[in-house]
Amino acid sequence: MKPLFIILKGEYFHQIAAGTKTEEYRITSDYWAKKIIDRHYSRIVFQLGYSATAPRMTVEYLGYKKKVIPSVVYNGQVEVFALKLGQITEISNYAGHGKATGEEKRCRTGQTA
């Protein structure tokens, strides 16, 4: 089964890697509805930016709920798909907040491949 692939900004990537962000929000657009509704994923691959060597992490996907959340960008409240995140199963090219390396780290244990 293919994973759901999502590009993230650094702030959110670091929060997920640190374990402080347990949901990722995607606006309820036709684009995201096609990717999420009635699709079965077991994991999400997050990438920090668009570089070919960008840090990536694979996280268990535990489903979604529709929510209404406050939004500064949309001046008020906005409906989103709240993607529930489980355990991080793999992190590559990432050495922590704001640092990318060529090393691969797995399962938050600091073990290198």
Sequence and secondary structure as in RCSB ss.txt:
>XXXX:A:sequence
MKPLFIILKGEYFHQIAAGTKTEEYRITSDYWAKKIIDRHYSRIVFQLGYSATAPRMTVEYLGYKKKVIPSVVYN
GQVEVFALKLGQITEISNYAGHGKATGEEKRCRTGQTA
>XXXX:A:secstr
   EEEEE HHHHHHHHHT   EEEEE  HHHHHHHTT   SEEEEEESS TT  EEEEEEEEEEEEEEEETTTT
EEEEEEEEEEEEEEEEES  BTTB  S EEETTTTEE 
